[in-house]
Amino acid sequence: MPALPRRIVVSASSDIGHALADGWLAAGCELYGTFRTSGAALEQLALRGAALFCCDLAKPDSIRTACERLRSDANDWDVLVLAAGLIEPIGPFVECDFAAWSESIQVNFTGQMQILRELLPARRRPARLPPLALLFAGGGANGATLNYSAYTLAKIALIKAVELLAAEVTDCRFAIVGPGWVKTKIHQATLAAGERAGDNLQRTHEKLAGDDCVPIERVVDCCNWLVTAPMEVINGRNFSTAFDAWGDPRLDEMLRADRDMYKLRRAGNEKGVRRRLSGVSFQTVDRAPVLTPDASAKLYCL
């Protein structure tokens, strides 16, 4: 008899983590989760059969203790979700308290890597469809997100970590998803930061008051698609809930054909590069590149 789906949601107390846990419990999955602070919503998950453990991602010892329990109770997991997120401190990097900045890196990146290191040995093996480690991205991968440096850098590091782990751990799928603007409690920190949030304060007010945020149900649907998607389609990639055509077979074929698609890459690699050509030499005059004919050159040109 096939084993029941066994899901771990790190930060089941987060809005997205709770939504995933709620749906998976309703679908008959074994559900294990962590929380930093409890509440009525978590108590309801526990009453429905979820096993929940306290885990403060700011504290490595707390992570270690929670993972010991999870390795024991949730051994043979098929999906591991890391849904923790802390957007503070908010403000220009040079004005942030560095202790708070470092703690944000710990919660958003280092602590999550510790959990992966602790729990990957307990993944389901062998499996027809390899288990999935699912993480969450934030803004900033395609530009500079002002006043959220710790959160942004940690999330970018997670994007690259997913690609790296996908290459190293070949019997597990790794994916990361950017949920987009979802009406969750994480935005309360921006509202509380006031002017330190810069232009994002007004943008947050407008987004939360409007109707163009991503419904949390769509985030759940995207995650459920990732749970069932083949390794060659999703492994090591960063998906956007709001913009990508996930679930469309045509996207699947594009992803199979392009190993760099939806991964962190340097833009403009085809521009301003030196290539070995015959008949042209590369020189510089006043730091400006100049191409000159040279039949004997092997050569380097822009």
Backbone torsions as a table, in degrees:
resi	resn	phi	psi	omega
1	MET	NA	128.3	-178.5
2	PRO	-60.2	144.2	177.9
3	ALA	-67.9	146.4	176.9
4	LEU	-64.9	149.3	171.1
5	PRO	-57.2	130.7	-177.7
6	ARG	-121.9	108.9	-171.1
7	ARG	-112.1	139.0	173.5
8	ILE	-116.4	127.8	177.0
9	VAL	-118.7	105.4	175.1
10	VAL	-78.7	122.0	-172.3
11	SER	75.5	56.6	172.6
12	ALA	-68.1	-9.6	177.3
13	SER	-83.3	-13.3	174.8
14	SER	-73.4	159.4	-176.9
15	ASP	-63.5	-45.9	179.8
16	ILE	-70.3	-42.2	177.5
17	GLY	-59.2	-42.0	178.9
18	HIS	-65.0	-40.9	-180.0
19	ALA	-62.7	-40.5	177.4
20	LEU	-65.2	-46.5	180.0
21	ALA	-60.5	-43.0	179.8
22	ASP	-59.4	-46.9	-179.6
23	GLY	-67.3	-39.3	-178.7
24	TRP	-72.0	-33.6	173.1
25	LEU	-63.4	-43.0	179.3
26	ALA	-63.1	-28.4	-179.8
27	ALA	-85.1	-0.4	177.2
28	GLY	91.6	14.0	178.8
29	CYS	-78.3	152.2	166.3
30	GLU	-75.0	130.3	-172.9
31	LEU	-124.3	126.4	175.3
32	TYR	-124.4	141.0	-177.3
33	GLY	-149.0	168.5	175.4
34	THR	-124.8	161.8	177.4
35	PHE	-152.5	155.3	172.2
36	ARG	-98.4	-42.5	175.2
37	THR	-127.7	135.8	-177.6
38	SER	-86.4	174.2	180.0
39	GLY	-176.7	-179.4	-175.8
40	ALA	-61.4	-38.6	-178.4
41	ALA	-64.2	-40.4	177.9
42	LEU	-68.2	-37.6	178.3
43	GLU	-60.9	-36.0	177.6
44	GLN	-66.7	-38.5	175.7
45	LEU	-61.9	-41.7	180.0
46	ALA	-64.2	-40.3	178.8
47	LEU	-63.2	-26.7	179.7
48	ARG	-89.6	1.8	173.6
49	GLY	115.3	-1.9	178.6
50	ALA	-71.7	139.9	173.6
51	ALA	-98.5	118.7	-171.8
52	LEU	-120.5	137.9	-176.4
53	PHE	-129.0	139.5	177.6
54	CYS	-70.8	135.0	179.2
55	CYS	-153.3	117.1	177.2
56	ASP	-101.8	108.9	-175.9
57	LEU	-67.4	-12.2	175.6
58	ALA	-77.1	-10.6	-173.9
59	LYS	-124.5	109.2	-179.2
60	PRO	-54.8	-36.2	179.4
61	ASP	-65.9	-37.3	177.1
62	SER	-64.9	-41.0	177.4
63	ILE	-61.5	-46.0	-177.7
64	ARG	-60.9	-43.6	-179.6
65	THR	-65.0	-45.2	179.3
66	ALA	-63.0	-40.6	-178.4
67	CYS	-68.8	-31.4	174.9
68	GLU	-61.0	-43.1	178.0
69	ARG	-66.2	-42.4	-177.9
70	LEU	-67.7	-38.8	177.1
71	ARG	-62.1	-34.3	179.2
72	SER	-76.6	-50.3	-172.6
73	ASP	-85.7	-32.0	-175.5
74	ALA	-114.0	28.7	176.2
75	ASN	-58.1	145.8	-179.2
76	ASP	75.4	36.3	178.9
77	TRP	-71.4	151.3	177.5
78	ASP	-110.9	-18.7	174.8
79	VAL	-140.3	129.7	175.1
80	LEU	-121.5	119.0	-179.8
81	VAL	-110.0	131.2	175.7
82	LEU	-112.2	99.2	-171.7
83	ALA	-109.8	13.2	-178.9
84	ALA	-73.6	147.2	177.2
85	GLY	-160.4	136.8	179.5
86	LEU	-137.5	112.3	-175.3
87	ILE	-89.9	-10.3	174.3
88	GLU	-77.3	157.4	-0.5
89	PRO	-78.4	150.2	-178.8
90	ILE	-110.7	133.1	-178.8
91	GLY	138.9	169.8	177.8
92	PRO	-55.8	142.8	-176.6
93	PHE	-52.7	-45.2	-175.0
94	VAL	-70.8	-11.1	179.0
95	GLU	-104.3	-5.9	-178.0
96	CYS	-77.0	145.4	169.8
97	ASP	-66.5	123.1	-171.7
98	PHE	-71.0	-27.5	175.8
99	ALA	-64.1	-43.6	177.2
100	ALA	-66.3	-37.5	178.6
101	TRP	-62.0	-45.7	179.9
102	SER	-64.7	-38.1	178.5
103	GLU	-63.9	-36.6	177.8
104	SER	-64.0	-40.9	175.6
105	ILE	-62.0	-39.7	178.3
106	GLN	-61.9	-48.3	-177.6
107	VAL	-69.0	-43.3	-172.3
108	ASN	-86.1	-19.6	-178.6
109	PHE	-133.4	-65.7	-171.7
110	THR	-60.8	-43.9	179.0
111	GLY	-63.5	-35.9	179.4
112	GLN	-71.3	-35.1	174.7
113	MET	-67.1	-36.0	176.5
114	GLN	-62.2	-42.3	178.9
115	ILE	-62.4	-44.2	177.3
116	LEU	-59.4	-44.2	179.9
117	ARG	-62.5	-38.3	-178.3
118	GLU	-74.5	-34.9	-170.1
119	LEU	-103.2	-16.7	179.1
120	LEU	-58.0	-37.4	178.1
121	PRO	-62.0	-18.2	-178.8
122	ALA	-95.2	9.0	-179.5
123	ARG	-68.5	159.0	-178.5
124	ARG	-70.0	125.8	177.8
125	ARG	-149.9	139.0	-12.4
126	PRO	-77.5	167.7	-179.2
127	ALA	-149.8	143.0	177.9
128	ARG	-59.9	-47.7	173.4
129	LEU	-109.1	117.6	-176.6
130	PRO	-56.3	150.8	178.0
131	PRO	-60.9	163.4	-176.0
132	LEU	-122.6	129.2	166.9
133	ALA	-103.8	118.6	-173.2
134	LEU	-117.0	124.3	-178.9
135	LEU	-118.3	173.1	-178.7
136	PHE	-123.0	132.4	178.4
137	ALA	-93.8	171.8	175.2
138	GLY	-132.3	-165.2	178.4
139	GLY	-77.6	169.7	172.9
140	GLY	105.0	-9.4	-179.2
141	ALA	-66.8	-27.4	-176.8
142	ASN	-113.2	13.4	-179.7
143	GLY	-179.8	-178.7	-179.4
144	ALA	-94.4	116.2	176.8
145	THR	-90.1	107.3	-174.2
146	LEU	-70.7	140.6	171.0
147	ASN	76.8	9.2	178.2
148	TYR	-133.7	46.3	-169.1
149	SER	-63.3	-44.5	-177.7
150	ALA	-65.3	-48.4	179.9
151	TYR	-60.7	-46.1	-177.7
152	THR	-63.5	-48.8	-179.0
153	LEU	-63.7	-39.3	179.1
154	ALA	-64.6	-41.6	-179.1
155	LYS	-68.6	-37.0	175.9
156	ILE	-64.9	-39.4	176.9
157	ALA	-61.7	-37.9	177.6
158	LEU	-64.1	-38.2	178.9
159	ILE	-59.2	-45.1	179.6
160	LYS	-71.7	-34.4	178.6
161	ALA	-60.9	-38.9	178.8
162	VAL	-60.7	-43.5	178.8
163	GLU	-66.0	-42.8	-179.7
164	LEU	-62.8	-47.0	-179.1
165	LEU	-65.6	-35.0	177.9
166	ALA	-61.7	-33.1	179.0
167	ALA	-77.9	-31.4	-175.5
168	GLU	-88.7	-37.9	-174.7
169	VAL	-108.3	94.0	-166.0
170	THR	-85.2	-3.2	177.6
171	ASP	-110.7	25.0	177.6
172	CYS	-143.6	142.6	174.7
173	ARG	-91.2	142.1	177.3
174	PHE	-128.8	129.8	177.5
175	ALA	-147.0	157.3	178.4
176	ILE	-135.4	141.6	-175.6
177	VAL	-128.1	134.0	172.5
178	GLY	-91.9	113.5	-174.9
179	PRO	-73.9	-18.4	-174.7
180	GLY	81.1	-165.0	179.5
181	TRP	-77.6	107.1	179.0
182	VAL	-119.7	140.5	-178.7
183	LYS	-77.1	87.2	179.7
184	THR	-126.7	170.3	-175.8
185	LYS	-71.8	-10.5	179.7
186	ILE	-60.9	-27.5	-177.3
187	HIS	-74.0	-12.5	179.2
188	GLN	-61.6	-29.2	179.7
189	ALA	-66.2	-37.5	177.4
190	THR	-65.7	-44.1	179.6
191	LEU	-62.5	-38.3	179.7
192	ALA	-71.8	-27.1	-177.7
193	ALA	-73.0	-22.7	178.2
194	GLY	60.5	-130.0	-174.4
195	GLU	-63.8	-22.5	178.9
196	ARG	-62.9	-22.2	179.4
197	ALA	-80.6	-7.5	179.5
198	GLY	62.9	-142.7	-177.5
199	ASP	-63.3	-21.8	-177.8
200	ASN	-69.2	-18.5	177.1
201	LEU	-63.5	-51.1	179.6
202	GLN	-65.2	-39.7	178.9
203	ARG	-62.0	-39.4	179.0
204	THR	-65.9	-43.8	176.0
205	HIS	-56.8	-44.9	-177.8
206	GLU	-67.3	-42.5	-179.7
207	LYS	-63.6	-47.1	-177.5
208	LEU	-68.6	-26.7	178.8
209	ALA	-85.5	-17.2	-176.8
210	GLY	-92.7	-169.1	-177.4
211	ASP	-122.6	20.8	-179.0
212	ASP	-107.0	14.8	173.3
213	CYS	-72.0	157.9	177.4
214	VAL	-75.5	124.1	177.1
215	PRO	-62.7	140.3	-179.0
216	ILE	-61.5	-27.3	177.6
217	GLU	-63.3	-33.5	178.8
218	ARG	-70.1	-36.3	175.6
219	VAL	-62.1	-44.1	177.8
220	VAL	-61.2	-42.7	179.3
221	ASP	-61.8	-41.7	178.4
222	CYS	-62.9	-43.9	178.9
223	CYS	-62.5	-40.9	179.3
224	ASN	-66.8	-33.1	174.1
225	TRP	-64.7	-43.4	179.1
226	LEU	-61.5	-36.5	179.5
227	VAL	-58.9	-34.3	-174.9
228	THR	-102.2	-5.5	-173.7
229	ALA	-77.8	147.0	-179.4
230	PRO	-65.5	153.9	-179.6
231	MET	-57.2	-44.2	-175.1
232	GLU	-67.9	-14.3	178.6
233	VAL	-89.7	-41.9	-169.7
234	ILE	-111.1	-15.7	-166.5
235	ASN	-64.3	125.8	177.0
236	GLY	78.1	11.9	-171.7
237	ARG	-109.6	159.1	179.6
238	ASN	-111.3	114.5	-176.3
239	PHE	-105.4	148.9	175.0
240	SER	-106.8	119.5	177.4
241	THR	-59.7	-42.5	-171.9
242	ALA	-75.3	-35.9	-167.4
243	PHE	-112.8	-27.1	-176.1
244	ASP	-80.0	148.9	-179.4
245	ALA	-87.2	48.6	-179.9
246	TRP	-60.2	144.0	-176.1
247	GLY	91.6	-11.2	179.6
248	ASP	-92.4	122.8	-179.5
249	PRO	-56.9	-26.9	178.8
250	ARG	-67.0	-35.2	174.9
251	LEU	-67.5	-39.6	178.1
252	ASP	-54.3	-45.3	-178.3
253	GLU	-67.2	-37.9	177.1
254	MET	-62.8	-42.2	-179.3
255	LEU	-67.7	-38.7	177.9
256	ARG	-62.7	-32.1	-175.7
257	ALA	-86.6	-14.6	-174.6
258	ASP	-132.2	101.8	-175.3
259	ARG	-71.6	-15.5	179.7
260	ASP	-91.8	-10.2	-174.4
261	MET	-65.7	135.7	179.5
262	TYR	62.7	34.6	175.2
263	LYS	-127.3	161.3	-176.9
264	LEU	-77.0	117.4	-176.9
265	ARG	-137.9	158.1	173.7
266	ARG	-79.1	130.9	178.6
267	ALA	-80.7	153.3	174.4
268	GLY	78.7	20.0	-178.6
269	ASN	-61.2	-23.8	-178.7
270	GLU	-84.4	-2.1	-176.8
271	LYS	-110.0	141.6	173.3
272	GLY	63.0	31.3	-178.6
273	VAL	-103.6	153.7	176.7
274	ARG	-87.4	128.4	178.4
275	ARG	-123.9	148.2	177.4
276	ARG	-83.0	112.2	179.0
277	LEU	-128.9	159.2	174.9
278	SER	-99.2	146.4	174.6
279	GLY	86.0	3.0	179.4
280	VAL	-137.7	138.3	176.3
281	SER	-115.3	155.7	-178.8
282	PHE	-108.5	125.9	175.8
283	GLN	-132.1	165.3	172.9
284	THR	-126.1	138.3	176.1
285	VAL	-129.0	118.4	-176.0
286	ASP	51.6	41.4	177.3
287	ARG	69.4	3.1	177.4
288	ALA	-98.6	131.2	-179.3
289	PRO	-69.0	137.8	178.2
290	VAL	-129.9	132.5	176.9
291	LEU	-97.6	130.2	178.5
292	THR	-130.3	145.0	178.2
293	PRO	-63.8	141.2	176.9
294	ASP	-161.9	100.5	-173.8
295	ALA	-66.1	-20.5	-177.6
296	SER	-92.7	-6.7	-175.9
297	ALA	-77.5	155.8	179.6
298	LYS	-93.5	-47.0	146.1
299	LEU	78.6	161.6	-169.4
300	TYR	-119.1	119.3	-178.8
301	CYS	-144.2	163.3	173.1
302	LEU	-93.2	NA	NA
